[in-house]
Amino acid sequence: MNKLVTGDCVDGMNALLPASADLVFADPPFNIGFDYGVGEYKDKLADDEYLQWCRRWLVAIWYVLKPTGTFWLAIGDEYVSELDVLAKEIGFFKRSHICWYYTFGVNSPNKFTRSHTQLLYFTKHKTKFTFNAPDVRVPSARALVYKDKRANPDGRLPDDTWILRPQEIPEGFPDDHDTWHYPRIAGSFHRRQPGAANQMPEQLLGRVIRACSNTNDVVLDPFTGTGTTLVVAKKLGRKYIGYELSEAFAKAARKRIAAAKLDEPLDTPIPKD
């Protein structure tokens, strides 16, 4: 427990005892030809080959997840439908389909700028799972905007669209509002890990981990990258397991994990650079 293994995640998960993890967050390669710059990843497989590989790690996640466990998947538009169907075929129950819309999108000269990621939220059991609603409630618009005394003082659950356009509405998305508004960690941000191609913001993982796991639960990330999931798990008092194929990324992740402290604040969603 509390380890990051350099190697293939399918082999690694299958080597664990069954039902070892409470929460899995997977952010795999999107198979769109992205240059990770490390040599270990081939991000442009034939469709059949990519989906066969995805089935292997989805089955491994099913194997390693506890009966009451939760699985989150971050994926691009190109394969979101196929992986949604695959996960449900394997036995997962889908609870939410979230669109994380961010600023600092990936520019392309031949199409509209990519500025969102799909987040699929599944549980292994249809009704028995962890969801800590009080830990992720936020003030409602009824309370914040309309000052309505009928508003629930405990707030409301966040929406399933996470929006960010702070440069257009600088005061429009306070950190505790009911819309998730976490930016992509662009290359110019001071918190960007060297060489990290698609680093997730800590606040995004924080909400997922708070909502879908408890203190001392095991959080597993099969595609650890530079370690954001494991760093946040450590800060929030969870145990963690990670797998990363790239030695360079694994080295960076271990450095971040070692530096993280229990109860240390997560990085703020709006960069101060």
N, C-alpha and C positions, 0 to 999 in steps of 0.2 A: 504494500500500500504506500501511497505518497511516492510515486515513482514515475519517471519518464523513460520509456524504452525506445532506443533507436532501432527501428526495424519495421517490418510489415505489420499493419494493424490487424489484418485477418488472422495471421498466424498468432499474433500476440493475444488477441481476444479469445481465440479458440483454446489457448493454453491456460486460460484462467479457469477457475471453478465456475460452473454455471451459476447464474443469479448472483453475480458479484457486484453489480453497479446499481445505484439508485437512479442516476440521471446520466444520460449520454447526450453530448452536444457534438454534432458532426458538421464540419465545414470542409467537404472534400473538394478536390479539383473539379472545376465546372466543365471540363472537356471543350474549351473554347479556344485552344491554342495559346493560352496565356504563358508568358515567359517567366518562370519562377527563378531563373538565374542560378540554379544549383545543380542541374544535371540529372537529379534523381527522378524527376517527374516528367512524364510524357503526357501533355495535356491536350492531345488531339488524337484520340483513338477512333477507330471505326465505331459507329453507333452500337452495333451488336456487342463488340468487345467491351465498350465502356459500360453498357447496361449489365452484361454478365459479371463484370467486376463489381459493379454497384450491388448486385444481388448477393454476391459473396460477403461483402462487409455488412449489408443489412441483415443477413442471416446470422452473422457473428454478433451483431448488436442484440438481436433477439435472444441469442443464447446467453449473453453475458448480463442481460438486464433482469432485475428482480421482477417477480410477478406483478408488483405494484409500481414498477419503474416507469420513467418518462424518457422519451427520445425526441430531441429537437434536431432538425436538419436545415442547414443553410444551403441554398442552391440557386442557380440562375434560371432564367426563363427557359433556356433551351431544353432542359430535361426535367423541369419541375413536375410536369404531368406524368411522365414515365416513372419517376421515383415515387411520386404520390401513390400511383397504382401498385408499384412493386411493394412498397411498405405495407399497404393494406392487404395485398395477397399473402404476405408473410404472416400477418396476423395483427398488425398494429391498428389501433383505433385513432382516427384523426380527430383532434379537438379544435384546432384553429389553423387557419392559413393566414399568415401575417405578411404584409408587404413592408419591408424596411426601406424607406425612401430617404436618401442622404444627399447632402451637398458634396462638392468635390468629386463629381462623377467621372467615369472613365470616358474621355473624349474619343470619338471616332469621326474621321472625315467623310464617311459614307453612310452614316445613319444617325439617328437621334442619340444623344449622350446617355450611356448606361448609368443610371443613378438610383438603382434599387436592387435589393436582393430579396428572394422569397424565403420565408421562414415557416417550416411546417412543424407543427407541434402534435406529437403522438403520445399515447400511453399504451402500455402492454395489456392492461385490463380496462374494460369499458367503464367501470364505475369505481374501482379501487385504485387510487393514485394520490400522490401528494400535490396539493395546490394550496399554498399559503396565501390566501387572498388578503388578509390583514397586512402582510409584509410588502405588498405591492400596490395598495390602494393609494389614490392620489386625489386631491381636491377636485370636485366636479365643476363644470362650467356654471352650473346653477349657483354654486357657492362663490366662485371666483368672479364671474362676470355679472350675474344678476343679483348677487347678494340675497338670495332667496333663503329665508329662515327655515323653509321646509327641507333644505338640502341636508343630506345625511352628514353629520359631523365627522363620520369615519371615512368620508370620501367615497370613491367609486373605483371599480377596476379599470385599467387602461383600455383604450381602444385597440383594435387589431390592425390598425395602420399606424406606422411609426413615421412621422413626417419631420422633415427638417429643411427650412429655408430661412435661416437666421439673418442672412444678408438682406433679405427683402422685408422681413418683419422682425427686427432686432429684439423687440419686447414681446413678440407674439407667442413664444414657446418657453415659458419658465420651466426650470428643471423639474418641478414637482407637478406639472400640468398633466392632463389626462391623455396626451399624445406623446408617444415615444419619439424622441428627436435626436438620435445619435448620429454624428457624421462619420463617414468613412475616414479612417486614419490615413490621410494623404501623406505623400512623401516629404512634404515640407514641415510636418508637425514634429515638435521636439520629442514626443513620445513614440514616434515611429521607430521600430526596431530595424537596424541596418539589414537590407536585403529582403525584408518582409514584403510580400507582394500584395497580400489582402488581409492585413491585420484587423481584427475585430476590436471595437471600442470596449473598454472594461465595463462601462455602465450598461451596455446591452447585455453582456453575459451576467452582470450583477442581477438584473431583474429576472432573468431566466432561472438562475441558481437560487435566488431567494424564494421565488414562487414555487419551484418544483423540486426542492430538496430541503432537508433539515440539517442542523448542526451535526457533524460527524458522519453524515451520509457520504457515499462514494460517488464522485463525479468523474466520468470517463470521457476523454476526447481522443478519438481514433486518428485524427489529423491535426496534431497539436500545433504545427507551425512554430511560431516563436513564443507560444505558451500562454496566451491570454486567458483561456479557460482555466488552466491549472493555477495561474496566478490569482485569479478572482476566487476560485474555490478555496485556496489557502487563506486569503484575506477574510473570507466569510466563514471560516471554521469548518470547512468540509475536507474530507480526504479526497485524494485524486490519483488517477492513473491516466497516463498519456502514451501515445505512440506517434513516432515521427520518423519518416523514411530518410529525411535529409539530416546528415550529421551536422551540417552548418546550422540549420534551423534548431536542431535539438540542443546544440551548444548554447545558442542564444536564449532558448527557452529555459534551460537549467540555470543560467545566470539570473534571469528575471525571477524565477521561482525562488531561488536562494535569497534574493533581496526582498521579497515580499514578506510582510509581517501580518499576523493576525489582527483584525480590526483596523488595519490601515485603510484610509479612504481610497475609493476607486477613482480613477482618472475622471475628470469632469467631462461631460459630453461636448461642450462647446470649447474648442481650443483657444488658448490664450496667447498663441504665438503672435 
